[in-house]
Amino acid sequence: PPGLTHKQLGGGAALAGIGFTISLFIVDLALDDPALQDQARVGVFAASLIAAGLGALVFYLGRADAALSGPPVQLLRPVDPERDHFRGPVDAPLTLVEYGDFECPFCSKATGSIAELRTRLGDDLCYV
């Protein structure tokens, strides 16, 4: 998506290595020898620690890139008057896009804030 850097993607991929700790539960089923089971557990823990350390390092090294790029200002999919719901003028200088779900309790809490924003900004805001 817009704003996502290669370093952030790499850091997330490295952190995904932590998720393999489910292997600890499979060790007893896969191996019969207690010595091999212990070695496998140590290997899984070591791999999780390496993944955590590598992910933290990649995010630490990529923090300067993220600070320079700032927040994303381009939408992955442009707003479409035929598909999206608009409040306010479509050609307003400010556009606020909320991705939400009608069943989401957090989205319904934003309603009061959006009404206040629309009152303050008037026709300068298009809420999608």
N, C-alpha and C positions, 0 to 999 in steps of 0.2 A: 504493500500500500504506500501511498505518498508519505514521505517523511521517514520511512523505515530505512535505516542504513544497512550496509552489508555487515558491519561489525555488530549491530544489534541482532541481526539474524543469526550470525555466527555464535553470539553469546547465548541466545535462546536455544540453538541447536546443542551447544555444549551442556547447558543445564538440563536438557532432555535426557542426558545420560544418567541423571539421578533416578529417573523413573524405573530403572531396571532392578530396583531393590525387590521387586516381586520374585526375583530369582531366588531369594533366600527361602521362600516357601516351597519352591520347586526342587531345591537341592535334595531334600529328603526323599522325594519321589524319583529323582533321576539317578542318584548315586547310592550304592549300598555300603561302601567302605566309609567308616567314620572319619578316617584320615583325609580322604578325598572330599568329604562333605565339609570338613573344617577349612581345607584349602579353597574350596569354592566360595565359602562364606567370606573368607578374608579377601578373595579376589573381587567379590561383589562390593564389599565395603570400600576397598581400595579404588575401584573404578568409580564409585559414587563420590568419593572425596576428590579424585582427580577431576571429575566432571564439574563438581561445584567450584573447585579452584580455578579451572580453566574458564568456566563461564564468568566468574567474578573478574578474572583478569581481562578477558575480552571486553566486558562491559566497562571496566575501569579505563582501558585504553581507548575505547570508543566514545567516552563521555565528551571529549572535546568536539568530535564530529557532530554529536547530537546538539551540543550547545550552539554551535555555529549554524546548524540548519534551522533551529527554532521549531516551533510547532508547525504541523502541516497546514498549508493554506490552499491546497488544491484537493478537491474531492476525488475519490476513486471513481465514482459514477456521478456525472453532472446531474443537477436537479432538473426535473422534467415536469412542466406544468400539466402534461397529460397524465402523468403517473403519480406525482407527489401531491400532497395536500399543502396548500399555501395559506398563510394569514398575512395580510399586508400586501403592498404593491410588489409585483414580481421583479421590477427593475429598481428596487430600493438599493441604496449604497451599501447596506449591511445585510448579510444573509446569515441566519442562524439555522443550522440543520441539526435536528435531533433524530437520531436513529433510536427507535424504541418499539416496544411491544405493548399492545393495549392491556395485556394481562400482567405486565411488570409493575410491581408496587412502587419501584423507584421512579419510573417514568411518570406515574400519576402524581407524585410529589412535586415534580417540576412545574406543574400547571400554574401554581400561584406565582412562581418566579417569572415564568414566561409572560403572564398577564402584566406583571409589574414592568418588565422590560418593554413590552409593547406600549404601555402607557407612557413611559419615559421617553422612548425613542420615536413613537408615532410612525409616520410614513417613511422614516429612515431605516426601518427594520422589516425585513421579509422573513417570517418564521416558517420553516419547512418541516 
